[in-house]
Amino acid sequence: MNVIAEVDGEDQENVKISWKVPTDDISCSSCVTVLTIFYASINLETLHEGKFTKTDPSNISLTFTDLKSEGNYSIQMTLATSGGLPEYQAAPTVIHVSSDSLTVNWPPWDGVIGTPPVVEYRLFTKESESEDWPSTFITVNSSDDQEMYSVMMTPFEPDTEYDFRVTAVREGPNGDGTPGPVLIRTKTYCRGKEI
């Protein structure tokens, strides 16, 4: 891979790098090309490091905006091609029930099947007696340090059963992965029967 590093003007805290991805590495039209860019200081007393992950090979430049002006940096790039959307494999759980609301929890995508990064989750719901899942959903942004996601959903009908499922969405167009297992028949309380 050809990597060219250049400084944006006089501001050494903003360094732009550009690259050329070999066409042989992205010839698979159904695959996902993941480019990971690592940076690390080599002369600072306190190590300053980080990484960026990109899944759009046509975007061939990146500007680092938080570098230390007195630092010298090593920048490395790795390219990996994988053929899968993220498959979410955990059923959500319900942690609070009322007559007109349900609070739904789910863990982050486990990373076992599919290609990162996951940028958001979509929570789908339907009445249990309905066969079809609606096209509408609640979107929750992904966060690297999140151990559990939680959404309170309302309004629901009292004394009614609902199903839930989660989809992990990868960065870029058509990034929706396979929906996870369904949490079935979670029932709201009858009106006036709150705990």
Secondary structure, 3 states (H helix, E strand, C coil): CEEEEEECCCCCCCEEEEEECCHHHHCCCCCEEEEEEEEEECCCCCCCEEEEEECCCCCCEEEECCCCCCCCEEEEEEEEEECCCCECCCCCEEEEECCCCEEEEECCCCCCCCCCCEEEEEEEEEECCCCCCCCCCEEEECCCCCCCEEEEECCCCCCCEEEEEEEEEECCCCCECECCCCEEEEECCCCCCCC
